Amino acid sequence: MEKITATAIFESLSSGVRLDVYRLLVKKGPEGMVAGEIGAALDVPPTNLSFHLKTLTHTGLLTVEQEGRFQRFRANLPLMMELIAYLTEECCSGNPRQCGDFSTQLICPECRDSSSETK
């Protein structure tokens, strides 16, 4: 991951609403949620939510799939893991194994398997 990409991701998460949306979708895993469900769960009006979903999708943190009239959003878990790897690659003086393998500890096997299917 390049520094400019990591910076863009962090900027997109600097909004409390966007952070809430992303965390909600991470919790939902591969199932994701349609926009209306996200808005209802977080009590965010549709026009406001649309702006935030567009920002998160633009940075790649969310993927979107059209389902008839609805759009289903999912957290891009591989990108999240890539960001964590970028942040921790110099852990323990460049020996991240001393700190533990974050990629295997942070994401459930089901999420890992299904996230590769959505690429």
SETOR-653345 format. One record per residue (C-alpha): residue number from 0; residue in one letter; x, y, z. Coordinates in steps of 0.25 Angstrom, whole numbers, plus 5000, padded with zeros to 4 digits. Layout:
N
PT|n|res|x|y|z
PT|NUM|a|X|Y|Z;
...
This chain:
119
PT|n|res|x|y|z
PT|0|m|5000|5000|5000;
PT|1|e|5005|5014|4997;
PT|2|k|5005|5025|5007;
PT|3|i|4995|5033|4999;
PT|4|t|4985|5022|4999;
PT|5|a|4986|5020|5014;
PT|6|t|4984|5035|5016;
PT|7|a|4972|5035|5007;
PT|8|i|4966|5024|5015;
PT|9|f|4968|5031|5028;
PT|10|e|4963|5044|5023;
PT|11|s|4950|5036|5018;
PT|12|l|4949|5030|5032;
PT|13|s|4951|5044|5039;
PT|14|s|4936|5046|5039;
PT|15|g|4928|5040|5051;
PT|16|v|4917|5036|5042;
PT|17|r|4926|5029|5032;
PT|18|l|4933|5022|5043;
PT|19|d|4920|5017|5049;
PT|20|v|4916|5012|5035;
PT|21|y|4929|5005|5033;
PT|22|r|4929|4998|5046;
PT|23|l|4914|4994|5044;
PT|24|l|4918|4987|5031;
PT|25|v|4930|4981|5036;
PT|26|k|4921|4975|5047;
PT|27|k|4911|4970|5036;
PT|28|g|4923|4963|5029;
PT|29|p|4920|4957|5015;
PT|30|e|4905|4959|5016;
PT|31|g|4906|4974|5016;
PT|32|m|4894|4983|5016;
PT|33|v|4886|4991|5007;
PT|34|a|4886|5006|5008;
PT|35|g|4872|5007|5015;
PT|36|e|4876|4997|5025;
PT|37|i|4889|5005|5028;
PT|38|g|4882|5018|5029;
PT|39|a|4871|5012|5039;
PT|40|a|4882|5005|5047;
PT|41|l|4890|5018|5049;
PT|42|d|4878|5028|5048;
PT|43|v|4884|5035|5037;
PT|44|p|4875|5042|5026;
PT|45|p|4876|5036|5012;
PT|46|t|4882|5049|5006;
PT|47|n|4893|5050|5017;
PT|48|l|4896|5035|5016;
PT|49|s|4897|5035|5001;
PT|50|f|4909|5045|5002;
PT|51|h|4916|5037|5013;
PT|52|l|4914|5024|5005;
PT|53|k|4920|5030|4992;
PT|54|t|4932|5035|5000;
PT|55|l|4935|5021|5006;
PT|56|t|4932|5015|4992;
PT|57|h|4942|5024|4985;
PT|58|t|4953|5021|4995;
PT|59|g|4950|5006|4993;
PT|60|l|4946|5003|5007;
PT|61|l|4933|4999|5002;
PT|62|t|4928|4991|4990;
PT|63|v|4914|4992|4985;
PT|64|e|4906|4983|4977;
PT|65|q|4893|4986|4970;
PT|66|e|4881|4977|4975;
PT|67|g|4869|4982|4967;
PT|68|r|4865|4996|4972;
PT|69|f|4875|4994|4984;
PT|70|q|4890|4995|4986;
PT|71|r|4896|4986|4995;
PT|72|f|4909|4991|5002;
PT|73|r|4920|4982|5008;
PT|74|a|4933|4986|5015;
PT|75|n|4945|4983|5007;
PT|76|l|4951|4974|5017;
PT|77|p|4964|4971|5009;
PT|78|l|4967|4986|5008;
PT|79|m|4965|4987|5023;
PT|80|m|4975|4976|5025;
PT|81|e|4984|4982|5015;
PT|82|l|4984|4995|5023;
PT|83|i|4986|4988|5036;
PT|84|a|4998|4981|5029;
PT|85|y|5003|4995|5024;
PT|86|l|5002|5000|5038;
PT|87|t|5009|4989|5045;
PT|88|e|5020|4985|5035;
PT|89|e|5031|4992|5043;
PT|90|c|5026|4986|5056;
PT|91|c|5036|4981|5065;
PT|92|s|5048|4987|5057;
PT|93|g|5043|4981|5044;
PT|94|n|5040|4967|5050;
PT|95|p|5025|4967|5051;
PT|96|r|5025|4952|5054;
PT|97|q|5030|4956|5068;
PT|98|c|5017|4964|5070;
PT|99|g|5008|4953|5064;
PT|100|d|5002|4951|5050;
PT|101|f|4991|4962|5050;
PT|102|s|4985|4957|5037;
PT|103|t|4981|4943|5043;
PT|104|q|4977|4949|5056;
PT|105|l|4967|4960|5052;
PT|106|i|4958|4954|5042;
PT|107|c|4949|4942|5042;
PT|108|p|4952|4930|5032;
PT|109|e|4938|4932|5027;
PT|110|c|4940|4947|5024;
PT|111|r|4954|4944|5018;
PT|112|d|4948|4933|5008;
PT|113|s|4936|4941|5004;
PT|114|s|4943|4954|5002;
PT|115|s|4952|4948|4992;
PT|116|e|4940|4944|4984;
PT|117|t|4935|4958|4983;
PT|118|k|4947|4963|4976;
